Amino acid sequence: MIKNRFKRHPKITLILFSMLLLLGLDIILTRGLIFYFGKNFSNKKEIVQKHEVYHHTFKPLKKAKVWGKSLFTNSLGFKDKENREINLKKSKYRVLFMGDSFTEGIYLKYEDTFVGMVDSAVGNKSIEILNGGRSGYSPIIYYTKTKYLLEINKLEFDEMILFLDLSDFENEVRHYELSIDQRVISRNKSNKNLGKDIDKFFTIKNLKKGIRKNTTVTFHISNFIRDMIKYEPKKTILTKLNTNFNWDRYSKKELSEENIEFYKGLSHMKTYMNLLVELLKQHNICLTIAVYPWPAQIYGEQYEEWTDFWNDWAKENNVNYLDYFPDFIDLKDSLTVNEILKKYYIPNDFHFNRAGNKMLSIKILDQLKQKL
């Protein structure tokens, strides 16, 4: 049967066979690289752990090589400049940062993150800096972790600076929920309450995730073809290569209340942010929230529904608000989009590099000057 098809359509059969062969080699080589780097480049499993209340955290007082960088944790399980014991009672003004992977400073050494830079600038003076951020966090964890730190650990601090990420609304809808006994647990993705539209969204996303996790060449080629078809030709190949082939994530379509997931996510976020602000008020702790752009917003994709929502929320709750969108987007007056991305973002990724983190640290230091 196959032989007859080959005789009738030799070119097509050869092309399909070659594509399948290349796909197989791509998967084998990709999995091999993942195994190699997972074993020799990152000992993340040695330093992360589940948490019974707020889902996941770092193990306390550990050192490991993660993404090729040395990562230290303190006695609270926070990323830090060294392994050190944290006194639960404060001896000077103490600021706790909270957020997700951007705040943790994934891929970077502590001193190259904006929290580490703030720490270096004020840590030896009259302010103590702690970084409670961790990859994969969102408001449901910001609230439960803070509550645990205050009421169980009895940690004392004066101020929280919370960085809200665009991915937070997805985590609230897809990944987490609060159990009856007030623990953050993984959400069942087949939850019927999410609706058929979300189930369809998961199917598409899982397919993309599978390609991204198991292939390298196929992933890049498929994203390049998609971008060439879907987006304006004025965006060059070099531009695409510097934006992780995923620059459209959190575009106008996603950051709109027409997207049921975004609407649900914002509602969930607001619920836990309201609980958080009330919790902090009970302990006389002031709160600052901050928002910042992903590559899609540098390109000019819509983001006002996101920033306006949190600006209004901050005003309603008498919370300080830092908006970093203009800091990066206004750079387009003197730099091209590609130059901004190369200068401030990690290549082929959507996180900030050291220079991007430096930009984030400036406003925070200005705000903290009055505390010195």
JOSUL-V215522 format. One line per field, one symbol per residue. phi: phi as a letter, one per 40 degrees, with the letter a starting at -180 (. if undefined). burial: 1 if it has 16 or more other C-alpha atoms within 10 Angstrom, else 0. Layout:
# JOSUL-V215522
phi = ???
burial = ???
This chain:
# JOSUL-V215522
phi = .cccccccbccccccccccccccccccccccccccccccbbabdccbbacbcbbgaacccfbbacbfgbcbbbcccgccacacacbccccbadbbbcbibcccdgdgbcdccccccccdccbccbbbbbbbccadgcadccdcccccccccbcgcbababbbccbcccccdcccbbaccccgbcbcccccdcccgcccccccdccccccccccbbbccccccccccccccbdcccccdccccbgfacccgcdcccacccdccccccccdcdcccccccccccbfbcbbbbbaccddccchccacccccdcccccccbfbcbbbcdcdccccccbbcdccccccbbcdfabccccccccccccccccccdccc
burial = 000000000000100000000010011001100000000001110010000011111111111111100111111111111010000000001111111111111111111111111110010000111111110111111111111011000011111111111111111111111100001110100000000001000100000000110111111100110011000000000011111111111111011100001111110111011011101100001111111111111110111001100110110000101111100110010000110111111111111111111111100110000000
